[in-house]
Amino acid sequence: MVLLLEDCGIRRADLPHDLRVYADRRTVEMRYDPVLSPTIDYETELASAQELARFLAHRLRRLR
């Protein structure tokens, strides 16, 4: 995910620490895994994804 963010002009260092950790854990391959992992807390993952979306939306609003 970090590469995708960097392609959009957002450097890894621009992310708050918790979002940096979240982005570092994400991989493209995860999207195509046909089985959900029983060891992942999906509520926490969703909350992190939503927090990242809010951060990115805020950054985009500042660019306007």
PDB file of N, CA, C and O in Angstrom:
ATOM      1  N   MET A   1       0.814  -1.188   0.000  1.00  0.00           N
ATOM      2  CA  MET A   1       0.000   0.000   0.000  1.00  0.00           C
ATOM      3  C   MET A   1       0.860   1.256   0.000  1.00  0.00           C
ATOM      4  O   MET A   1       0.463   2.281  -0.553  1.00  0.00           O
ATOM      5  N   VAL A   2       2.025   1.180   0.612  1.00  0.00           N
ATOM      6  CA  VAL A   2       2.892   2.351   0.684  1.00  0.00           C
ATOM      7  C   VAL A   2       3.269   2.823  -0.717  1.00  0.00           C
ATOM      8  O   VAL A   2       3.312   4.026  -0.975  1.00  0.00           O
ATOM      9  N   LEU A   3       3.543   1.886  -1.621  1.00  0.00           N
ATOM     10  CA  LEU A   3       3.881   2.274  -3.000  1.00  0.00           C
ATOM     11  C   LEU A   3       2.723   2.985  -3.674  1.00  0.00           C
ATOM     12  O   LEU A   3       2.935   3.959  -4.396  1.00  0.00           O
ATOM     13  N   LEU A   4       1.517   2.521  -3.454  1.00  0.00           N
ATOM     14  CA  LEU A   4       0.340   3.161  -4.031  1.00  0.00           C
ATOM     15  C   LEU A   4       0.194   4.578  -3.490  1.00  0.00           C
ATOM     16  O   LEU A   4      -0.082   5.507  -4.249  1.00  0.00           O
ATOM     17  N   LEU A   5       0.377   4.748  -2.185  1.00  0.00           N
ATOM     18  CA  LEU A   5       0.296   6.082  -1.600  1.00  0.00           C
ATOM     19  C   LEU A   5       1.372   6.996  -2.167  1.00  0.00           C
ATOM     20  O   LEU A   5       1.113   8.160  -2.472  1.00  0.00           O
ATOM     21  N   GLU A   6       2.581   6.463  -2.306  1.00  0.00           N
ATOM     22  CA  GLU A   6       3.669   7.269  -2.857  1.00  0.00           C
ATOM     23  C   GLU A   6       3.392   7.656  -4.308  1.00  0.00           C
ATOM     24  O   GLU A   6       3.749   8.754  -4.736  1.00  0.00           O
ATOM     25  N   ASP A   7       2.761   6.767  -5.062  1.00  0.00           N
ATOM     26  CA  ASP A   7       2.382   7.103  -6.440  1.00  0.00           C
ATOM     27  C   ASP A   7       1.381   8.254  -6.465  1.00  0.00           C
ATOM     28  O   ASP A   7       1.287   8.980  -7.454  1.00  0.00           O
ATOM     29  N   CYS A   8       0.637   8.415  -5.377  1.00  0.00           N
ATOM     30  CA  CYS A   8      -0.345   9.498  -5.263  1.00  0.00           C
ATOM     31  C   CYS A   8       0.256  10.757  -4.634  1.00  0.00           C
ATOM     32  O   CYS A   8      -0.445  11.747  -4.423  1.00  0.00           O
ATOM     33  N   GLY A   9       1.549  10.712  -4.339  1.00  0.00           N
ATOM     34  CA  GLY A   9       2.213  11.886  -3.789  1.00  0.00           C
ATOM     35  C   GLY A   9       2.225  11.960  -2.275  1.00  0.00           C
ATOM     36  O   GLY A   9       2.570  12.999  -1.711  1.00  0.00           O
ATOM     37  N   ILE A  10       1.858  10.883  -1.612  1.00  0.00           N
ATOM     38  CA  ILE A  10       1.866  10.860  -0.150  1.00  0.00           C
ATOM     39  C   ILE A  10       2.992   9.950   0.297  1.00  0.00           C
ATOM     40  O   ILE A  10       2.967   8.738   0.081  1.00  0.00           O
ATOM     41  N   ARG A  11       3.978  10.564   0.921  1.00  0.00           N
ATOM     42  CA  ARG A  11       5.139   9.798   1.372  1.00  0.00           C
ATOM     43  C   ARG A  11       4.797   9.040   2.649  1.00  0.00           C
ATOM     44  O   ARG A  11       3.922   9.444   3.415  1.00  0.00           O
ATOM     45  N   ARG A  12       5.489   7.958   2.858  1.00  0.00           N
ATOM     46  CA  ARG A  12       5.302   7.139   4.062  1.00  0.00           C
ATOM     47  C   ARG A  12       5.470   8.005   5.306  1.00  0.00           C
ATOM     48  O   ARG A  12       4.723   7.860   6.274  1.00  0.00           O
ATOM     49  N   ALA A  13       6.444   8.898   5.277  1.00  0.00           N
ATOM     50  CA  ALA A  13       6.719   9.766   6.426  1.00  0.00           C
ATOM     51  C   ALA A  13       5.589  10.765   6.679  1.00  0.00           C
ATOM     52  O   ALA A  13       5.507  11.333   7.768  1.00  0.00           O
ATOM     53  N   ASP A  14       4.721  10.987   5.696  1.00  0.00           N
ATOM     54  CA  ASP A  14       3.586  11.900   5.870  1.00  0.00           C
ATOM     55  C   ASP A  14       2.493  11.297   6.742  1.00  0.00           C
ATOM     56  O   ASP A  14       1.675  12.020   7.311  1.00  0.00           O
ATOM     57  N   LEU A  15       2.483   9.988   6.844  1.00  0.00           N
ATOM     58  CA  LEU A  15       1.430   9.300   7.596  1.00  0.00           C
ATOM     59  C   LEU A  15       1.710   9.332   9.091  1.00  0.00           C
ATOM     60  O   LEU A  15       2.861   9.205   9.509  1.00  0.00           O
ATOM     61  N   PRO A  16       0.665   9.502   9.903  1.00  0.00           N
ATOM     62  CA  PRO A  16       0.848   9.331  11.343  1.00  0.00           C
ATOM     63  C   PRO A  16       1.326   7.899  11.620  1.00  0.00           C
ATOM     64  O   PRO A  16       1.083   6.996  10.819  1.00  0.00           O
ATOM     65  N   HIS A  17       1.992   7.700  12.733  1.00  0.00           N
ATOM     66  CA  HIS A  17       2.619   6.403  13.038  1.00  0.00           C
ATOM     67  C   HIS A  17       1.653   5.226  12.902  1.00  0.00           C
ATOM     68  O   HIS A  17       1.992   4.226  12.267  1.00  0.00           O
ATOM     69  N   ASP A  18       0.451   5.327  13.488  1.00  0.00           N
ATOM     70  CA  ASP A  18      -0.472   4.192  13.442  1.00  0.00           C
ATOM     71  C   ASP A  18      -0.902   3.871  12.015  1.00  0.00           C
ATOM     72  O   ASP A  18      -1.073   2.701  11.671  1.00  0.00           O
ATOM     73  N   LEU A  19      -1.077   4.890  11.183  1.00  0.00           N
ATOM     74  CA  LEU A  19      -1.447   4.641   9.789  1.00  0.00           C
ATOM     75  C   LEU A  19      -0.260   4.112   8.991  1.00  0.00           C
ATOM     76  O   LEU A  19      -0.443   3.340   8.050  1.00  0.00           O
ATOM     77  N   ARG A  20       0.948   4.518   9.356  1.00  0.00           N
ATOM     78  CA  ARG A  20       2.153   4.001   8.701  1.00  0.00           C
ATOM     79  C   ARG A  20       2.269   2.502   8.959  1.00  0.00           C
ATOM     80  O   ARG A  20       2.578   1.733   8.049  1.00  0.00           O
ATOM     81  N   VAL A  21       2.019   2.089  10.204  1.00  0.00           N
ATOM     82  CA  VAL A  21       2.078   0.666  10.562  1.00  0.00           C
ATOM     83  C   VAL A  21       1.008  -0.102   9.775  1.00  0.00           C
ATOM     84  O   VAL A  21       1.279  -1.174   9.234  1.00  0.00           O
ATOM     85  N   TYR A  22      -0.190   0.447   9.717  1.00  0.00           N
ATOM     86  CA  TYR A  22      -1.284  -0.187   8.968  1.00  0.00           C
ATOM     87  C   TYR A  22      -0.912  -0.326   7.484  1.00  0.00           C
ATOM     88  O   TYR A  22      -1.068  -1.399   6.902  1.00  0.00           O
ATOM     89  N   ALA A  23      -0.422   0.756   6.879  1.00  0.00           N
ATOM     90  CA  ALA A  23      -0.075   0.732   5.455  1.00  0.00           C
ATOM     91  C   ALA A  23       1.060  -0.242   5.176  1.00  0.00           C
ATOM     92  O   ALA A  23       1.077  -0.901   4.136  1.00  0.00           O
ATOM     93  N   ASP A  24       2.000  -0.331   6.095  1.00  0.00           N
ATOM     94  CA  ASP A  24       3.122  -1.264   5.914  1.00  0.00           C
ATOM     95  C   ASP A  24       2.664  -2.722   5.907  1.00  0.00           C
ATOM     96  O   ASP A  24       3.286  -3.565   5.260  1.00  0.00           O
ATOM     97  N   ARG A  25       1.584  -3.019   6.619  1.00  0.00           N
ATOM     98  CA  ARG A  25       1.086  -4.405   6.697  1.00  0.00           C
ATOM     99  C   ARG A  25       0.289  -4.815   5.459  1.00  0.00           C
ATOM    100  O   ARG A  25       0.158  -6.005   5.172  1.00  0.00           O
ATOM    101  N   ARG A  26      -0.232  -3.855   4.739  1.00  0.00           N
ATOM    102  CA  ARG A  26      -1.089  -4.151   3.586  1.00  0.00           C
ATOM    103  C   ARG A  26      -0.265  -4.600   2.395  1.00  0.00           C
ATOM    104  O   ARG A  26       0.789  -4.030   2.114  1.00  0.00           O
ATOM    105  N   THR A  27      -0.733  -5.607   1.703  1.00  0.00           N
ATOM    106  CA  THR A  27      -0.103  -6.066   0.469  1.00  0.00           C
ATOM    107  C   THR A  27      -1.179  -6.281  -0.585  1.00  0.00           C
ATOM    108  O   THR A  27      -2.343  -6.508  -0.256  1.00  0.00           O
ATOM    109  N   VAL A  28      -0.791  -6.209  -1.831  1.00  0.00           N
ATOM    110  CA  VAL A  28      -1.740  -6.449  -2.927  1.00  0.00           C
ATOM    111  C   VAL A  28      -2.273  -7.872  -2.851  1.00  0.00           C
ATOM    112  O   VAL A  28      -3.450  -8.118  -3.115  1.00  0.00           O
ATOM    113  N   GLU A  29      -1.403  -8.805  -2.491  1.00  0.00           N
ATOM    114  CA  GLU A  29      -1.806 -10.213  -2.443  1.00  0.00           C
ATOM    115  C   GLU A  29      -2.951 -10.457  -1.466  1.00  0.00           C
ATOM    116  O   GLU A  29      -3.756 -11.367  -1.666  1.00  0.00           O
ATOM    117  N   MET A  30      -3.025  -9.651  -0.417  1.00  0.00           N
ATOM    118  CA  MET A  30      -4.094  -9.828   0.582  1.00  0.00           C
ATOM    119  C   MET A  30      -5.468  -9.694  -0.063  1.00  0.00           C
ATOM    120  O   MET A  30      -6.424 -10.357   0.339  1.00  0.00           O
ATOM    121  N   ARG A  31      -5.549  -8.840  -1.056  1.00  0.00           N
ATOM    122  CA  ARG A  31      -6.828  -8.603  -1.720  1.00  0.00           C
ATOM    123  C   ARG A  31      -7.349  -9.851  -2.421  1.00  0.00           C
ATOM    124  O   ARG A  31      -8.559 -10.038  -2.548  1.00  0.00           O
ATOM    125  N   TYR A  32      -6.443 -10.696  -2.870  1.00  0.00           N
ATOM    126  CA  TYR A  32      -6.829 -11.856  -3.659  1.00  0.00           C
ATOM    127  C   TYR A  32      -6.852 -13.161  -2.879  1.00  0.00           C
ATOM    128  O   TYR A  32      -7.080 -14.226  -3.453  1.00  0.00           O
ATOM    129  N   ASP A  33      -6.618 -13.086  -1.583  1.00  0.00           N
ATOM    130  CA  ASP A  33      -6.644 -14.291  -0.753  1.00  0.00           C
ATOM    131  C   ASP A  33      -8.093 -14.774  -0.643  1.00  0.00           C
ATOM    132  O   ASP A  33      -8.951 -14.032  -0.165  1.00  0.00           O
ATOM    133  N   PRO A  34      -8.377 -15.997  -1.076  1.00  0.00           N
ATOM    134  CA  PRO A  34      -9.763 -16.478  -1.088  1.00  0.00           C
ATOM    135  C   PRO A  34     -10.301 -16.846   0.295  1.00  0.00           C
ATOM    136  O   PRO A  34     -11.500 -17.081   0.446  1.00  0.00           O
ATOM    137  N   VAL A  35      -9.431 -16.900   1.303  1.00  0.00           N
ATOM    138  CA  VAL A  35      -9.856 -17.308   2.643  1.00  0.00           C
ATOM    139  C   VAL A  35      -9.516 -16.207   3.642  1.00  0.00           C
ATOM    140  O   VAL A  35      -8.397 -15.696   3.661  1.00  0.00           O
ATOM    141  N   LEU A  36     -10.490 -15.851   4.468  1.00  0.00           N
ATOM    142  CA  LEU A  36     -10.225 -14.870   5.509  1.00  0.00           C
ATOM    143  C   LEU A  36      -9.405 -15.510   6.621  1.00  0.00           C
ATOM    144  O   LEU A  36      -9.679 -16.632   7.046  1.00  0.00           O
ATOM    145  N   SER A  37      -8.403 -14.786   7.083  1.00  0.00           N
ATOM    146  CA  SER A  37      -7.539 -15.305   8.140  1.00  0.00           C
ATOM    147  C   SER A  37      -8.270 -15.255   9.478  1.00  0.00           C
ATOM    148  O   SER A  37      -8.873 -14.237   9.817  1.00  0.00           O
ATOM    149  N   PRO A  38      -8.221 -16.344  10.241  1.00  0.00           N
ATOM    150  CA  PRO A  38      -8.879 -16.340  11.552  1.00  0.00           C
ATOM    151  C   PRO A  38      -8.084 -15.552  12.593  1.00  0.00           C
ATOM    152  O   PRO A  38      -8.587 -15.309  13.689  1.00  0.00           O
ATOM    153  N   THR A  39      -6.856 -15.149  12.271  1.00  0.00           N
ATOM    154  CA  THR A  39      -6.015 -14.437  13.242  1.00  0.00           C
ATOM    155  C   THR A  39      -6.120 -12.924  13.126  1.00  0.00           C
ATOM    156  O   THR A  39      -5.541 -12.205  13.939  1.00  0.00           O
ATOM    157  N   ILE A  40      -6.844 -12.430  12.135  1.00  0.00           N
ATOM    158  CA  ILE A  40      -6.954 -10.989  11.919  1.00  0.00           C
ATOM    159  C   ILE A  40      -8.215 -10.460  12.584  1.00  0.00           C
ATOM    160  O   ILE A  40      -9.291 -11.044  12.458  1.00  0.00           O
ATOM    161  N   ASP A  41      -8.071  -9.347  13.293  1.00  0.00           N
ATOM    162  CA  ASP A  41      -9.215  -8.661  13.900  1.00  0.00           C
ATOM    163  C   ASP A  41      -9.779  -7.717  12.834  1.00  0.00           C
ATOM    164  O   ASP A  41      -9.263  -6.617  12.637  1.00  0.00           O
ATOM    165  N   TYR A  42     -10.819  -8.144  12.163  1.00  0.00           N
ATOM    166  CA  TYR A  42     -11.338  -7.400  11.026  1.00  0.00           C
ATOM    167  C   TYR A  42     -12.006  -6.095  11.425  1.00  0.00           C
ATOM    168  O   TYR A  42     -12.051  -5.165  10.620  1.00  0.00           O
ATOM    169  N   GLU A  43     -12.519  -5.998  12.627  1.00  0.00           N
ATOM    170  CA  GLU A  43     -13.087  -4.727  13.091  1.00  0.00           C
ATOM    171  C   GLU A  43     -11.986  -3.676  13.214  1.00  0.00           C
ATOM    172  O   GLU A  43     -12.175  -2.519  12.837  1.00  0.00           O
ATOM    173  N   THR A  44     -10.839  -4.087  13.743  1.00  0.00           N
ATOM    174  CA  THR A  44      -9.703  -3.175  13.857  1.00  0.00           C
ATOM    175  C   THR A  44      -9.182  -2.800  12.483  1.00  0.00           C
ATOM    176  O   THR A  44      -8.847  -1.640  12.241  1.00  0.00           O
ATOM    177  N   GLU A  45      -9.109  -3.766  11.582  1.00  0.00           N
ATOM    178  CA  GLU A  45      -8.647  -3.496  10.223  1.00  0.00           C
ATOM    179  C   GLU A  45      -9.565  -2.500   9.520  1.00  0.00           C
ATOM    180  O   GLU A  45      -9.094  -1.588   8.839  1.00  0.00           O
ATOM    181  N   LEU A  46     -10.875  -2.675   9.685  1.00  0.00           N
ATOM    182  CA  LEU A  46     -11.832  -1.758   9.077  1.00  0.00           C
ATOM    183  C   LEU A  46     -11.679  -0.362   9.671  1.00  0.00           C
ATOM    184  O   LEU A  46     -11.703   0.625   8.936  1.00  0.00           O
ATOM    185  N   ALA A  47     -11.526  -0.268  10.968  1.00  0.00           N
ATOM    186  CA  ALA A  47     -11.351   1.033  11.622  1.00  0.00           C
ATOM    187  C   ALA A  47     -10.083   1.723  11.113  1.00  0.00           C
ATOM    188  O   ALA A  47     -10.083   2.935  10.899  1.00  0.00           O
ATOM    189  N   SER A  48      -9.020   0.970  10.921  1.00  0.00           N
ATOM    190  CA  SER A  48      -7.774   1.542  10.398  1.00  0.00           C
ATOM    191  C   SER A  48      -7.953   2.017   8.959  1.00  0.00           C
ATOM    192  O   SER A  48      -7.465   3.084   8.588  1.00  0.00           O
ATOM    193  N   ALA A  49      -8.644   1.234   8.163  1.00  0.00           N
ATOM    194  CA  ALA A  49      -8.898   1.623   6.771  1.00  0.00           C
ATOM    195  C   ALA A  49      -9.739   2.897   6.722  1.00  0.00           C
ATOM    196  O   ALA A  49      -9.487   3.774   5.896  1.00  0.00           O
ATOM    197  N   GLN A  50     -10.721   3.002   7.590  1.00  0.00           N
ATOM    198  CA  GLN A  50     -11.555   4.198   7.638  1.00  0.00           C
ATOM    199  C   GLN A  50     -10.753   5.413   8.102  1.00  0.00           C
ATOM    200  O   GLN A  50     -10.952   6.518   7.599  1.00  0.00           O
ATOM    201  N   GLU A  51      -9.855   5.212   9.052  1.00  0.00           N
ATOM    202  CA  GLU A  51      -9.003   6.295   9.518  1.00  0.00           C
ATOM    203  C   GLU A  51      -8.078   6.768   8.399  1.00  0.00           C
ATOM    204  O   GLU A  51      -7.873   7.969   8.222  1.00  0.00           O
ATOM    205  N   LEU A  52      -7.525   5.825   7.648  1.00  0.00           N
ATOM    206  CA  LEU A  52      -6.674   6.181   6.515  1.00  0.00           C
ATOM    207  C   LEU A  52      -7.485   6.951   5.473  1.00  0.00           C
ATOM    208  O   LEU A  52      -6.992   7.931   4.916  1.00  0.00           O
ATOM    209  N   ALA A  53      -8.702   6.530   5.205  1.00  0.00           N
ATOM    210  CA  ALA A  53      -9.557   7.222   4.240  1.00  0.00           C
ATOM    211  C   ALA A  53      -9.835   8.655   4.703  1.00  0.00           C
ATOM    212  O   ALA A  53      -9.821   9.575   3.885  1.00  0.00           O
ATOM    213  N   ARG A  54     -10.085   8.858   5.990  1.00  0.00           N
ATOM    214  CA  ARG A  54     -10.311  10.205   6.520  1.00  0.00           C
ATOM    215  C   ARG A  54      -9.060  11.065   6.366  1.00  0.00           C
ATOM    216  O   ARG A  54      -9.140  12.233   5.985  1.00  0.00           O
ATOM    217  N   PHE A  55      -7.899  10.472   6.668  1.00  0.00           N
ATOM    218  CA  PHE A  55      -6.629  11.190   6.535  1.00  0.00           C
ATOM    219  C   PHE A  55      -6.422  11.629   5.090  1.00  0.00           C
ATOM    220  O   PHE A  55      -6.069  12.779   4.830  1.00  0.00           O
ATOM    221  N   LEU A  56      -6.642  10.711   4.153  1.00  0.00           N
ATOM    222  CA  LEU A  56      -6.444  11.021   2.737  1.00  0.00           C
ATOM    223  C   LEU A  56      -7.454  12.065   2.253  1.00  0.00           C
ATOM    224  O   LEU A  56      -7.098  12.952   1.477  1.00  0.00           O
ATOM    225  N   ALA A  57      -8.696  11.969   2.700  1.00  0.00           N
ATOM    226  CA  ALA A  57      -9.713  12.951   2.322  1.00  0.00           C
ATOM    227  C   ALA A  57      -9.323  14.340   2.836  1.00  0.00           C
ATOM    228  O   ALA A  57      -9.491  15.336   2.133  1.00  0.00           O
ATOM    229  N   HIS A  58      -8.811  14.399   4.048  1.00  0.00           N
ATOM    230  CA  HIS A  58      -8.370  15.671   4.616  1.00  0.00           C
ATOM    231  C   HIS A  58      -7.226  16.258   3.794  1.00  0.00           C
ATOM    232  O   HIS A  58      -7.210  17.453   3.500  1.00  0.00           O
ATOM    233  N   ARG A  59      -6.268  15.404   3.425  1.00  0.00           N
ATOM    234  CA  ARG A  59      -5.133  15.866   2.608  1.00  0.00           C
ATOM    235  C   ARG A  59      -5.621  16.378   1.254  1.00  0.00           C
ATOM    236  O   ARG A  59      -5.128  17.392   0.760  1.00  0.00           O
ATOM    237  N   LEU A  60      -6.582  15.687   0.655  1.00  0.00           N
ATOM    238  CA  LEU A  60      -7.101  16.127  -0.652  1.00  0.00           C
ATOM    239  C   LEU A  60      -7.819  17.453  -0.537  1.00  0.00           C
ATOM    240  O   LEU A  60      -7.680  18.303  -1.416  1.00  0.00           O
ATOM    241  N   ARG A  61      -8.588  17.654   0.529  1.00  0.00           N
ATOM    242  CA  ARG A  61      -9.291  18.922   0.722  1.00  0.00           C
ATOM    243  C   ARG A  61      -8.302  20.082   0.840  1.00  0.00           C
ATOM    244  O   ARG A  61      -8.575  21.185   0.366  1.00  0.00           O
ATOM    245  N   ARG A  62      -7.163  19.833   1.469  1.00  0.00           N
ATOM    246  CA  ARG A  62      -6.153  20.885   1.637  1.00  0.00           C
ATOM    247  C   ARG A  62      -5.518  21.270   0.313  1.00  0.00           C
ATOM    248  O   ARG A  62      -5.006  22.381   0.175  1.00  0.00           O
ATOM    249  N   LEU A  63      -5.541  20.372  -0.662  1.00  0.00           N
ATOM    250  CA  LEU A  63      -4.928  20.642  -1.966  1.00  0.00           C
ATOM    251  C   LEU A  63      -5.786  21.534  -2.846  1.00  0.00           C
ATOM    252  O   LEU A  63      -5.288  22.127  -3.803  1.00  0.00           O
ATOM    253  N   ARG A  64      -7.053  21.632  -2.535  1.00  0.00           N
ATOM    254  CA  ARG A  64      -7.980  22.409  -3.385  1.00  0.00           C
ATOM    255  C   ARG A  64      -7.769  23.883  -3.236  1.00  0.00           C
ATOM    256  O   ARG A  64      -8.461  24.673  -3.877  1.00  0.00           O
TER     257      ARG A  64
END
